[in-house]
């Protein structure tokens, strides 16, 4: 069985006190991203194994302190179809992302409790999403509002037809 994708990013590396002294300690911090809880458990176990065996091969010891953070964003298929259909009706077209992204978002917590779908909309801005210069265009904001309204309307219309079964 093929393994799921995993992203391991090292964000900081702190070691030593001077350029001409071999450090006796080092600390690395980062994040492990997966698409679901099973892959996360396997990735954490494998990461610990790799860190410890790499350190041991150099006569050193290593400790891993892995803290849980945001879960992966795992969309519900039915809710994703509902959002796609609503987007086509409201906006005329949809560009689907064929492969799951390695997004970690607090929205993942919601998806662990209720079916839902996390979707992206182009913002018409050349600046990176998490930069201070990010400013979506007015057209993108209007499209996003229309999309959210269309998804909410489709969902509520489905509730009218199916009772509460869509959210149980």
N, C-alpha and C positions, 0 to 999 in steps of 0.2 A: 504494500500500500504506500503511495507517495506521501511524503511528509508535507505538512502545511508550511506556508511561508512564515518566517520569523525575522524580525528586525531587532538587532542589538546595536544600540548607539552608546558610545562612550562620550559623555559631555565634558567631564573634567578629569584631569590627571594631575595629582599633586604628589611630589616626591622631593626629598632632599632639601638641603639648605644652601648649597653652593655648587657651582659647575664643576669643581675639581674634587668633590667628595662623593663617593658611592653612597647612595641613600640606603638606609637600613629599613625604611618603610615606604610604601606608596599607597595611595588611595585613589581609586577610580570610581566615578559615579556615572550612571547612565540610565537607560530605560530598555526594557524588553517589550516588544509589541508583537502580538499574535492576533489571529482572527477569532479565537474562541478559548474557553476555559481549559479544554483538554490539551490543546496545543500549548497554552501558557504553562500548564503544569509540566509537560514534557520539556519545554524550552528551559524552564527554571532548573529542572533536575540536570539536564545536559549542560547548562551553563556552569553550574556548581562543579560538575565532574571535570569539565574542560579547565576551569580556573585552578582547581586543586591539582590536577595532574600536570598542568603546565608549570605551576610553582614547584611541585615536587621534582620535576625533571631538572630544575636548576638548583636543587637543594634548599628550597625555600618553602614556606607555608603560606597559605592564603585562607582568608575567611570571606564568606559571601553573606551579606546582609541584604536580602531581597525583600523589599516591602511592596505590598499590594498597592496598586494605584488604579487608574481608570481601566475598566474592562474594555475589551475589543468591542467595536460596533458591529453587531450581527443583526442585519435586517430580517424582518419577517417577510417571506415571499408574497403572501397575500396582500399585506399592507404596501409592499413595494409595487405590486401590480396596480393597486388602487391609486397610488401616487403617480405612477407612470401614465395611467389612463387620464387622470385629472390634469396632469401637466400637458398632455397632448390636446385635450379639450380646451384648456385655458390659453396655452401659449402656441399651439399649432405644431410644435415639434419637440422632440426630446432627444438628447444625445446620451446614450447609456454608457456607463463605465463598465466594461466587460469583466474586468477582474476586480475583486474586492480590494479596497484600499486599506492600508495599515493605519487608519485613523484611530487615535485614542481621543475620546471625548467623554465628557460627563454624561452625554446622551446614552452611552452604553449602559449606564446604570438603569435608565428608564426601560431600555430594551430587554434587560434581564427580568423586569417585572411585568411588562405588557408588550404585546406585539406592536411594532411600529416600523418606520423606515426613515433613515437618515439620508437626505439627498443634498446634492450640491447645486448651486445655481451660479452661473457666471456673473461676476460683479462688474465687468467692464472696466476694471482698474488694473493698470500695469504694475502697481506696487504689490509686494508680498502681503498675504492675508494678515499676518501677525506683526506688521510694521506700523509705526506711528504715522506713516504717510498713506496708509490704506484708506481709500474713500470710494465706495461704490458709486457708480453713475446713477443719476435720477431714474433713468430707464430701468436699470437693474433693480432698484428698490421697488418700483411700480410692478415689475414682473414678479418679484418675489412675493409681494403682498397678494397679487392675483393668484399665484400658485398656491400659497398657503390657504387662501379662501376657497379655492377650488378643491383642494385636498380635504379640508374640513367639511365642505358641502357634500362631497362624495361619501365621506365616512358617515356623516349624519344621515344621508339618504339611505345608506346601507343599513344603518341601525333601524330606520323606520321600516325597512322591508324585512330584516332578519331578527328584529328584537335586539336583545342585548348579547346575542351569541358572538358578535364580532369582537367584543372586548373581554370575553371570558377566557 
